[in-house]
Amino acid sequence: GAGVSQTPSNKVTEKGKYVELRCDPISGHTALYWYRQSLGQGPEFLIYFQGTGAADDSGLPNDRFFAVRPEGSVSTLKIQRTERGDSAVYLCASSLTGSVSYNEQFFGPGTRLTVL
Amino acid sequence: DAKTTQPPSMDCAEGRAANLPCNHSTISGNEYVYWYRQIHSQGPQYIIHGLKNNETNEMASLIITEDRKSSTLILPHATLRDTAVYYCIVRVDQGGSEKLVFGKGTKLTVNP
């Protein structure tokens, strides 16, 4: 079946611009996560949705970052006034439920964001 | 979540067993040990998890010491496609927060 998909696969933008990154989770998965990964580092947690609501947004670095999941399926990560330090691969993952501690997360291929 | 320590890199010959160690000396009684791997330019992929018993699936085996302070992921017959970064993660259900906390992992290179 279809896995987690992310669009675009690559995004190049200029400093100060606004960007939106999209994630399509596996159908039926109620939990959705955003991570970002800088070169040579492991993924870093940003935000976790259970259904439509953000259950944990403690990883968002500042108020330029915002994410939504209005219908409990597709999610959009929004970054305002981008900075060069925002350049990274942004990963999305989904899981069947967020209520069981050993639940497997399925990751998408990521969106590579480059801020010039 | 408890901190984990892994060697930065390891090499293995194709067809041989790859044994990847992980130290998690501050693990709590209700924390699970997870392993994920990330092949170049792809998202991480779940491999296996365990609490205190050894576990085996079609991909790997997980050996957890009796005191639970360390574990070893075993790929019994490594192939070139197993070349990846392997992450050991210790995780507890924090009242609904299901995030994974990744370290830098171990870069495993399988050589022909």
Chai-1 contact restraints between the chains, C-beta under 6 A:
chainA,res_idxA,chainB,res_idxB,connection_type,confidence,min_distance_angstrom,max_distance_angstrom,comment,restraint_id
A,G42,B,Y87,contact,1.0,0.0,6.0,A-B,restraint_1
A,G42,B,F102,contact,1.0,0.0,6.0,A-B,restraint_2
A,G42,B,G103,contact,1.0,0.0,6.0,A-B,restraint_3
A,G42,B,K104,contact,1.0,0.0,6.0,A-B,restraint_4
A,G42,B,G105,contact,1.0,0.0,6.0,A-B,restraint_5
A,P43,B,F102,contact,1.0,0.0,6.0,A-B,restraint_6
A,F45,B,K99,contact,1.0,0.0,6.0,A-B,restraint_7
A,Y48,B,E98,contact,1.0,0.0,6.0,A-B,restraint_8
A,Y48,B,K99,contact,1.0,0.0,6.0,A-B,restraint_9
A,A55,B,G96,contact,1.0,0.0,6.0,A-B,restraint_10
A,D56,B,S97,contact,1.0,0.0,6.0,A-B,restraint_11
A,L91,B,G43,contact,1.0,0.0,6.0,A-B,restraint_12
A,G98,B,E98,contact,1.0,0.0,6.0,A-B,restraint_13
A,S101,B,D93,contact,1.0,0.0,6.0,A-B,restraint_14
A,Y102,B,Y32,contact,1.0,0.0,6.0,A-B,restraint_15
A,Y102,B,H49,contact,1.0,0.0,6.0,A-B,restraint_16
A,E104,B,Y46,contact,1.0,0.0,6.0,A-B,restraint_17
A,F107,B,G43,contact,1.0,0.0,6.0,A-B,restraint_18
A,F107,B,P44,contact,1.0,0.0,6.0,A-B,restraint_19
A,G108,B,G43,contact,1.0,0.0,6.0,A-B,restraint_20
A,P109,B,Q42,contact,1.0,0.0,6.0,A-B,restraint_21
A,P109,B,G43,contact,1.0,0.0,6.0,A-B,restraint_22
A,G110,B,G43,contact,1.0,0.0,6.0,A-B,restraint_23
